[in-house]
Structures are given as C-alpha cells and as structure tokens.
Amino acid sequence: MAQITCRDLSLGYDGKRIAENINFTVRSGEYLCIVGENGSGKSTLVKTILRLIPPLAGNIQLGEGLRQKEIGYLPQQMEAQRDFPAAVGEIVLSGCLNRCGLRPFYNRDEKALAAANMERLGIGHLARNRYRELSGGQQQRVLLARALCATRKLLLLDEPVAGLDPAAAEEMYHIIENLNREDGISVLMVTHDIEAALQYADSVLHIGAHGQAFYGPAAEYLLWRSTDGSSI
C-alpha cells in the first residue's frame, strides 16, 4: 500500500481550476519529483496534500500508517522570510510541535531530536545563531532539520534549492538523497531542475498547462521529453 495515493485530483482556488486529472502514488522509500511550468499547479498540489486547501475534485489517501501530522514540510522560502529573527535552535525545535499534543512545552526527547537533526545536517554549532544571519544554504538546512523533527517517514519539499548557488544546491541535493537512500525517508519534491529530477528521482510527475502530462519512472520521463513532451 502506498503512503500517499492521489486519485483524479482537480486543483485550484475559489472554484477556479488550475490542474486536473492528477493521479500518482508515493510508496515507502520512494523519491518522486514534481516538475512543470510556472503556474501549472505544483505548489498548489503540495498545499492540497498538506490539507491547507481542499481539492476541487478527487481525493488523497494516506496509507502504511502515515498520519497527516507526520509529513515533514519544507516550504518554498520567500525573500522576506529569510530575515526571520528567531534563533536556529528555536526554529528547528518548532518542528516538534505536533509531538507535544496539549503540552505547552517541549520535553527532553524532543529537544534531543532537534539537536540530533541539527548535528545530522551540520548546523549543530549554529543553534544559538539568528536565522537571518545565515547563508541561504544554511537556512535551508535549518528548515530541513525542522521538517525532520516532524517525520521519519515522508518529506514534502517545495523548491528546496531555490535561490541557492550551485555548490549549496548540490550539497542540499546530496543531503536529501542520503535521507532517502540511507534513512528510507520518502521524498516528494517540487523542482524546476529537470536534470536533478532525472539524476535523483525514482519517479517523475509532470504537470502541464492543463493538468497531468506524465507520470512514471524517471528513465521513461527522459524518453517522453524527447518525444511527446517536447512542447509541454
């Protein structure tokens, strides 16, 4: 059974459809990239999966014991958010909020988890630093560490290398790959980087101007782009 199954989804806001006929699955340990043009509905799909907005049609089912609050989310970062004044440790620890339930404080295990995730991503020494003082690559590691505090099952990443220089982007891709291959965490990543999608992903979902244009193995996507997908 898949962790996420999307069937006949139609996406949009206020009744206006952006994309339709979206069908795909994410299985345990899978790496799926979502690609497509600006405005095609990629980020809207992410928000729909997170239940921040409802689908206009179709449904999303969670399986293999995955609960909604166990999806780790790294959002696309806006420029204004890069100036957030909080400390790194506070931001990472906030990923444990869903674990707290009705408790108004973090317990020892949650603090240890946040510290472990910061060390895992090489930012443990930055715990007391202000987020806005960090480089773009360091900021993305902070947000990824926060997402890891919410899950050991599935990461949902929206343009995780946007705005990064090539070296920082490559480092981020390797970190994500290791979390997927070594830790078995499923990855669902929105990206404009077709080359990265083909290099790292098991499967690719391409959303075109009118909805789903391709879904299947990354190797088959390369062939599709060279034929049917050349004009999409």
Summary of the structure (lengths in Angstrom):
residues: 232
radius of gyration: 17.7
end to end distance: 31.4
largest distance: 55.9
contacts: 748
relative contact order: 0.19
helix: 43%
strand: 27%
